[in-house]
């Protein structure tokens, strides 16, 4: 019998999930836009004076109109803010450990399709968290039991 699903509920308080990437991606986009908006505002603006013609009661008159243009486009500012957003996003989402636990769980099921229950696995967890990256490694020594049905 080949098992196609099942899961170990948790390792030392680490809840196992498949590592949903949608929320971290959405937060990265939102943080990039927020950082970009801040950079866009901090980039300042240039005031331009332009002579425009207006009409009042059928009579033309000219007047200088001042306009302000931002020095830095919001799209460019968001790209500049991307590294800042990536650092913040990496600190918010500790996804490497959950992903490693999910991979260990999947491999455990694939390698032991004749085992019905895993009991008190011994494991070591190593995590490394940097500015832009996260790494997690789980070493697992499982103990399993097979449920026998009597005839």
ABEGO torsion letter per residue (X at the ends): XBBABEBBABBGGBBBBAGBAAAAAAAAAAAAAAAAAAAAAAAEBBBBBBBBBBBBGGBBBBBBBBBBBBABBAAAAAAAAAAAAAAAAAAABBAAAAAAAAAAAAAAAAABAABABBBGBBBBBBBBBBAABBBBBBBBBBBBBBBBBBX
